[in-house]
Amino acid sequence: MLDADLLRYSRHILLNEIGVDGQQRIQDTHALIIGAGGLGSPVALYLGSAGLGKITIVDHDSVDATNLQRQIAHTLARVGSPKVTSIQTAIQQINPTVQVQAIQTRADATLLNQLVAKADVVLDCCDNFATRHAINTACVTHGKPLVSGAAIRFDGQICVYDTRLTDSPCYACVFPLDATFEETRCATMGVFAPLVGIVGSMQAAEALKLITGTGQTLTGRLLMIDGRAMEFTEVKLQRNPNCPVCAERYPRLG
């Protein structure tokens, strides 16, 4: 680690739980972020400022004026620009040593299978169940930890799905593929601006804890946030031994 790195990351290095070795693991890590909006913004900014070696971010959309209420990586000057290049600019303005790969496209199963295989940790910051399930399937297939977050109106949730561990459920164990869920989007339902910052920051924290082996992650625990009362509720999750995703991938765990 260079002297400049020791100075830049000194507040992490001072933490006994991270230290020089932990910071080096951060710098050696490749994170994949799916979604460059309200959740993806704080995730990308905090992981970039923490000094991840490489961040790949995927999103098909462009910056719109209505995004600026909550998507803090974007600016008025970048309205109309691809969100992924806007976030790439934001990260590199904070920390130019981070290698950022910006991919402007929809994250389908084929692309995710390719990208997840190359990543060390995956962060789901998207806004629809189909993509969430595709991300989960790729993470289970390649044995990569998944940090999933969601936020709408005043309600948020976050969980870590890490099927490298024998007792960890995957996303499909909790939200089955054949279940019917009402898709809720910010454009029609609204979202409390700081809520996406809270959830996204927590996603970044969970990713850094996974990378450094620090503390207890939210693996197998769904944390729900009520932004109106600022109350946090935790639900313990169990693996579904008949899950069509992770039971097939790890039949010995079923």
Buried (B, 14 or more C-beta within 10 A) or exposed (E): BEEEBEEBBEEBBEEEEBBEEBBBBBBEBBBBBBBBBBBBBBBBBBBBBBBBBBBBBBBEBBBEEEBBBBBBBBBEEBBEBBBBBBBBBBBBEEBEBBEBBBBBEEBEBEBBBEBBEEBBBBBBBBBEBEBBBBBBBBBBBBEBBBBBBBBBBBBBBBBBBBBEBEEBBBBBBBBBBEEEEEEBEBEEEEBBEEBBBBBBBBBBBBBBBBBBEBEEBBBBBBBBBEBEEEEEEEEEBEBBEEBBBBBEBBEEBE
